[in-house]
Amino acid sequence: MIIRTLRWSLLLAIITFVSGCYPDGPEYVDQMDLVYSNYDPNTVFKGNGNYYMKDSIVEFTGDTSKVKYVNGVTAKIVLDRVKLNMSSYGYTQVFNEALADFSLVLGTVQSTYTYIYYDYWGGYYGWYYPYYPTYTSYTTGSLVITMVNNENLTPSGRKSVAWTAIANGLIEGTTASFNSRVQKSIDQAYTQSSYLKQ
């Protein structure tokens, strides 16, 4: 009886300790990062190890009249990390798309949300009209990596998508923080996609 009581007490203490680590949810922006990946089960990855990738990342803005690209420094960090992961999985980059088994297409989607708060001044006769607004905003962003199968065409004649990964999260904070987080997210996309290995 005493042993059973001790076991339950110990279990309750562990649950209380663990749940107390994040009592109010995430404290840092990197705790909100999320990585999703999916693939076409009919795609044969093994033995098809050549890939093509452009040296730019498209920024999807909703304006189809002109193409916008991610700035060069950020794009290089992302592209280099993708190349590193592709190489570690046994793929070879080729610079002629006609010779590639797969093509990688990278893009980003960003949304900025702004909130306005009004501060009120109180007085003898109650609350006055809002005195001044306070603005706060945050930006969310997603990096989308799409691997296109150059050999397998859909019934409509288009190239089929073999694999896709989406790294989603807040893109706030310092440059160093962002760089570290985006590299970690790309690594995670490949870690959870072991079927890509050659």
C-alpha positions as CSV (number, residue, x, y, z in Angstrom):
1,M,0.0,0.0,0.0
2,I,2.8,2.4,0.9
3,I,4.7,1.5,-2.3
4,R,1.6,2.2,-4.4
5,T,1.1,5.6,-2.7
6,L,4.8,6.5,-3.3
7,R,4.5,5.6,-6.9
8,W,1.4,7.7,-7.4
9,S,3.0,10.6,-5.5
10,L,6.1,10.4,-7.7
11,L,4.0,10.3,-10.9
12,L,2.0,13.3,-9.7
13,A,5.2,15.2,-8.9
14,I,6.7,14.5,-12.3
15,I,3.5,15.6,-14.2
16,T,3.4,18.8,-12.1
17,F,7.0,19.6,-12.8
18,V,6.8,19.0,-16.5
19,S,3.5,20.9,-17.0
20,G,5.0,23.8,-15.0
21,C,7.7,24.3,-17.7
22,Y,5.4,26.1,-20.1
23,P,2.5,27.4,-17.9
24,D,1.5,30.1,-20.4
25,G,2.4,28.6,-23.7
26,P,5.6,29.3,-25.7
27,E,7.9,31.9,-24.5
28,Y,10.2,32.3,-27.5
29,V,9.4,32.6,-31.2
30,D,11.3,29.5,-32.2
31,Q,8.9,27.4,-30.1
32,M,6.2,28.3,-32.6
33,D,8.1,27.0,-35.7
34,L,6.5,24.1,-37.4
35,V,7.8,21.9,-40.2
36,Y,5.4,19.8,-42.4
37,S,6.5,17.4,-45.2
38,N,4.7,15.0,-47.5
39,Y,5.5,12.9,-50.6
40,D,4.1,11.0,-53.5
41,P,4.3,7.3,-52.5
42,N,4.5,6.3,-56.2
43,T,7.8,8.3,-56.6
44,V,11.0,6.2,-56.8
45,F,13.7,8.3,-55.1
46,K,16.5,5.7,-54.8
47,G,18.6,5.6,-58.0
48,N,17.4,9.0,-59.2
49,G,20.0,11.2,-57.6
50,N,20.5,14.2,-59.8
51,Y,18.7,17.4,-59.0
52,Y,18.4,20.9,-60.4
53,M,17.8,24.1,-58.4
54,K,17.8,27.7,-59.3
55,D,20.0,30.1,-57.4
56,S,17.0,32.3,-56.3
57,I,13.9,32.0,-54.1
58,V,10.6,33.4,-55.3
59,E,8.7,35.6,-52.8
60,F,4.9,35.0,-53.3
61,T,3.3,38.4,-52.7
62,G,0.0,38.0,-54.5
63,D,1.0,40.5,-57.2
64,T,1.3,38.5,-60.4
65,S,2.4,41.5,-62.4
66,K,6.0,41.2,-61.3
67,V,8.2,38.5,-59.8
68,K,9.8,39.3,-56.4
69,Y,12.8,37.4,-55.0
70,V,14.1,36.9,-51.5
71,N,17.1,39.1,-50.8
72,G,20.5,37.6,-51.8
73,V,21.9,37.1,-48.3
74,T,18.9,35.3,-46.9
75,A,18.5,33.3,-50.1
76,K,22.1,32.1,-50.0
77,I,21.7,30.8,-46.4
78,V,18.5,28.9,-47.4
79,L,19.9,27.5,-50.6
80,D,23.2,26.5,-49.0
81,R,21.3,24.6,-46.3
82,V,19.1,22.8,-48.9
83,K,22.3,21.9,-50.9
84,L,24.0,20.5,-47.8
85,N,21.0,18.3,-46.9
86,M,20.6,17.1,-50.5
87,S,24.3,16.2,-50.6
88,S,24.1,14.4,-47.3
89,Y,21.2,12.3,-48.7
90,G,23.3,11.3,-51.7
91,Y,22.1,13.7,-54.4
92,T,24.2,15.5,-56.9
93,Q,23.4,19.0,-58.2
94,V,23.4,19.4,-62.0
95,F,23.1,22.8,-63.7
96,N,21.1,21.6,-66.8
97,E,17.5,20.9,-65.8
98,A,17.2,18.4,-68.8
99,L,19.7,16.1,-67.0
100,A,18.0,16.2,-63.6
101,D,15.8,13.6,-62.2
102,F,14.2,16.1,-59.9
103,S,13.9,19.9,-59.8
104,L,13.7,21.8,-56.5
105,V,11.6,25.0,-56.4
106,L,11.8,27.2,-53.4
107,G,9.5,30.0,-52.4
108,T,8.3,32.1,-49.4
109,V,5.0,33.4,-48.4
110,Q,4.8,36.2,-45.8
111,S,1.9,37.9,-44.0
112,T,2.1,40.9,-41.6
113,Y,-0.6,41.4,-39.0
114,T,-1.1,44.7,-37.3
115,Y,-3.1,45.4,-34.2
116,I,-4.2,48.8,-32.8
117,Y,-4.8,49.3,-29.1
118,Y,-6.3,52.5,-27.7
119,D,-5.3,53.9,-24.4
120,Y,-8.0,55.7,-22.5
121,W,-7.5,58.4,-19.9
122,G,-9.8,58.3,-16.9
123,G,-11.1,61.4,-15.0
124,Y,-13.5,62.6,-12.5
125,Y,-16.5,62.1,-14.8
126,G,-15.5,58.7,-16.1
127,W,-13.5,57.5,-19.2
128,Y,-12.6,60.0,-21.9
129,Y,-12.3,59.5,-25.6
130,P,-9.3,57.4,-26.7
131,Y,-6.2,59.5,-26.3
132,Y,-3.7,57.8,-28.6
133,P,-3.4,54.5,-30.4
134,T,-0.7,52.0,-29.9
135,Y,0.4,49.8,-32.8
136,T,1.9,46.4,-32.6
137,S,2.6,44.0,-35.5
138,Y,4.2,40.6,-36.2
139,T,5.1,38.8,-39.4
140,T,4.5,35.2,-40.1
141,G,6.3,33.4,-42.9
142,S,6.6,30.1,-44.6
143,L,9.4,28.6,-46.6
144,V,8.1,26.1,-49.2
145,I,10.4,23.5,-50.8
146,T,8.9,21.6,-53.7
147,M,10.6,18.6,-55.4
148,V,9.3,18.1,-58.8
149,N,9.7,14.8,-60.6
150,N,11.0,15.5,-64.1
151,E,10.3,12.0,-65.4
152,N,6.8,11.4,-64.2
153,L,4.2,13.5,-65.9
154,T,0.6,13.9,-64.8
155,P,-2.3,13.0,-67.1
156,S,-2.5,16.7,-68.1
157,G,1.2,16.6,-69.2
158,R,2.6,18.5,-66.2
159,K,5.4,17.4,-64.0
160,S,4.3,15.8,-60.8
161,V,5.2,16.8,-57.2
162,A,7.4,14.2,-55.6
163,W,8.0,15.8,-52.2
164,T,7.1,19.1,-50.5
165,A,8.2,20.6,-47.2
166,I,6.8,23.7,-45.5
167,A,8.7,25.4,-42.7
168,N,6.3,27.8,-41.0
169,G,6.8,30.2,-38.1
170,L,7.3,33.7,-37.0
171,I,10.1,35.5,-38.7
172,E,10.8,38.0,-36.0
173,G,14.0,38.5,-34.0
174,T,17.6,39.1,-34.9
175,T,19.3,38.1,-38.2
176,A,21.3,35.5,-36.3
177,S,18.2,34.1,-34.7
178,F,16.4,33.8,-38.0
179,N,19.3,32.2,-39.8
180,S,19.7,29.6,-37.1
181,R,15.9,28.9,-37.0
182,V,15.6,28.6,-40.8
183,Q,18.6,26.2,-41.0
184,K,17.2,24.1,-38.2
185,S,13.8,24.0,-39.9
186,I,15.3,22.9,-43.2
187,D,17.3,20.2,-41.4
188,Q,14.1,19.0,-39.7
189,A,12.3,18.8,-43.0
190,Y,14.9,16.3,-44.3
191,T,15.2,14.5,-40.9
192,Q,11.5,13.6,-41.1
193,S,11.8,12.6,-44.8
194,S,14.3,9.8,-44.6
195,Y,12.6,8.2,-47.7
196,L,14.5,10.7,-49.8
197,K,17.8,9.1,-49.1
198,Q,19.7,7.5,-52.0
